Amino acid sequence: MLVLTAAFWWSVEGYTLFEEATARGQIADGLLRFSLLILTPALVLFWLLAAWFRRRVGDKGYWQMLGLVAMIWTGSVLVTRMLVG
């Protein structure tokens, strides 16, 4: 539930950053768009389909995959916040 709450928060926060008319670099703008349009929906879908993945990869692989997806998304959000902020 915490991951889905964080995804919702980043969707709102990132969209607010996206709509602001501030000068950003191309890298920051591209990473902001990528994290909002690709990574956040992928994270939400992955966590919603978690039960299906658990049956396919087993319990240990399940937690490793969820942790990996959450770390990739979190890293993207943190780097975006550093570049934009």
N, C-alpha and C positions, 0 to 999 in steps of 0.2 A: 504494500500500500504506500509506503514511503517513496518508492521509485516512481509510481504513477503520480503522486502528489508533486514530486520534483519535476516530472515531465510537464505537468500542467503549469507549474510556476514558470518554467523556462519558456513555455509557449507564450504565456502572457508577457513576461519580461522581455523576451527576445523580440516579440512583435512590436512592443513599445520602442525598443532600441531601433528596430528596422524602420519604423515610421518617423522617427526623429530626423530632422534635416541637418544633422551634424556631419562635419567632414571626417571621413574615416578612410583608411587605406584600403586598397583593393583586396588585400589578404584578409583583413578583418571583416570586410563586407561579404566576401565570398564564404568565409567560414561561418558567419552569422546565418547567411541564407542556407548553406548546406546543413547546419545543425538544426535549423527550424524546419526545413522542407524534407529532409531525408532522414537524419538520425533520430529526431524525436518521434516521428510516426513509426519508424522501425523499432525503436525501443518499446513503445507502447504495444505494438503488435506482438513483439517477441514475448513480452511479459504476459499478455493476454492468452497467448498460445502455449504457455508454460507447461500445462498439464499434458498436452500432446507431445512436447519435447521430452518430458520426463519418462514417458513410456518408451520412447525411441532410443534414448542414450543412457538410461539408467540414472540412479540417484547421484552418484559422484559426478558424472559428466554433466548432468543437469545443472548442478550448482556452479560448476566451472564455466559453463556457457553463460548462465545468467550473470555471473560476476564479470566475465569478460565483456559482455555487451554493456553492462552498467558502467564499467570503468572506461570504455571507449567513449560513451556518451558523456560521462562526467568530465573526462579530459577535454573533450571538445568544448563543453560549456565553460570550463574554467579558462581555457586559452582564449576563447572568444571574449569573455568578460575582461581579461587582462588587456587584450588588444583594443577593445572598444572603450573601456573605462579609463 
